[in-house]
Amino acid sequence: MSGGSAALVFCLIGGAIILLVIMIFSALKVVPEYQRLVVFRLGRCVGSRGPGLVLLIPFIDRAVWVDLREQVREIPAQTSITKDNAPISIDFLWYYRVFDPVQSVLQVGNFELAAQGIATTTLRSVIGGIMLDGVLSEREQINSALRTRLDEVTEKWGVKVTNVEIREIIPPRDVQDAMNRQLSAERTRRALVTESTGQREAAVNVAEGEKQAAILRAEGERQSAILRAEGERQAQMLRAEGYSVALEKIYSVANTIDQKTITLQYFETLKNMSMSSSTKFIFPMEFTSLLNGFIRGQGGQE
């Protein structure tokens, strides 16, 4: 064998080895936990493979990667007509997760494009059955209706719609102006209500304070009258007690005075009367009896 032939052989062997290594590396796939491989063998689906190391037959097997993680997609702003014929622009986000890798590959060619079309038509269908005020105030109900209808369609594709969130609702310009006027009127109404409530509470507080003050004044006057009456009663009792003590003393002293002492008091009175300019004298009838007693007393002493 000549040197040229040997070199050719070595080249062929080296090329074969390199091709074999490339085929081996292309046949071995490392599948992460969050992905699956849907394997087609000679055009026929043989199921999903993974996670871990997956061996494919070169030139015979073809693999399609499927991500099992939850995905989020944005539906651009869409103009929809409400039940009361008001045009409104809405954009939203929808979240989905593949639960059947084989069906997601076999049942739909371009899942995301198909899902976006379904989401758009579903949005218009849902909004078309709701009044404008309901669209603006019932986001949660619209989100739930969109999620339910999308899930009904995508379930046969092996995809689960987990959530739908409306991001922005833009009503027509005239509706926005009307809403702004309504909001301004509502703020004005609340301000007036708050002001009137404050005035009413202030008036109630003032009246309550005046009532409490009047009650306190009346209570003070009543207590003062009671104290004055109590003081007067105590004073009268003390005066009465004084009079009683004085009368008792007078009575006790009077009991010690004899008939002669009384007669002398009469004489003293007559003496004082005789010193006046009056010419008339009045003698009580008891005077003669007093004199008899006094004369007898004097005779007894002699």
Secondary structure by P-SEA (a helix, b strand, c coil): ccaaaaaaaaaaaaaaaaaaaaaaaaabbbbcccccccccccccccccccccbbbbccccbbbbbbbccbbbbbbcbbbbbcccbbbbbbbbbbbbbbccaaaaacccccaaaaaaaaaaaaaaaaaaaccaaaaaccaaaaaaaaaaaaaaaaccccccccccccccccccaaaaaaaaaaaaaaaaaaaaaaaaaaaaaaaaaaaaaaaaaaaaaaaaaaaaaaaaaaaaaaaaaaaaaaaaaaaaaaaaaaaaccaaaaaaaaaaaaaaaaaccccbbbbccaaaaaaaaaaaaaaaac
